[in-house]
Amino acid sequence: SALLVPAMLTPREEQEMAEVLESECAVEMDKLATLCRLGIPERLRAEAWKYLLGVTRPEKAQELSLGKLMEQRYLRLERAWQSDPQLELTRRIKAEVRGHHAAAPH
């Protein structure tokens, strides 16, 4: 099992980290990184790592727009797959192969 190191934040710092993550407009990445140097409380760990690893964008409006766009794309793919699973799967595989082939050094 992984070794979990307890966060060494004061209650005030932990609250500050929570506020940084819950910001309505944007997560202040410099402030988040500074606070995380002393550890990340378990209750905030998943959210903090999404930002630290770049999985989630610090700008909340962009993240919401991107999430909505990805949801729409997923729903379109799901509908296409439900109408003809084999055709959609074949099309997607061919597109992925073409994309990887084009990106490969020649």
Sequence and secondary structure as in RCSB ss.txt:
>XXXX:A:sequence
SALLVPAMLTPREEQEMAEVLESECAVEMDKLATLCRLGIPERLRAEAWKYLLGVTRPEKAQELSLGKLMEQRYL
RLERAWQSDPQLELTRRIKAEVRGHHAAAPH
>XXXX:A:secstr
          HHHHHHHHHHHT SSB  HHHHHHHHTT   HHHHHHHHHHHTTSS SBHHHHHHHHHHHHHHHH
HHHHHHHH HHHHHHHHHHHHHHHHHHHS  
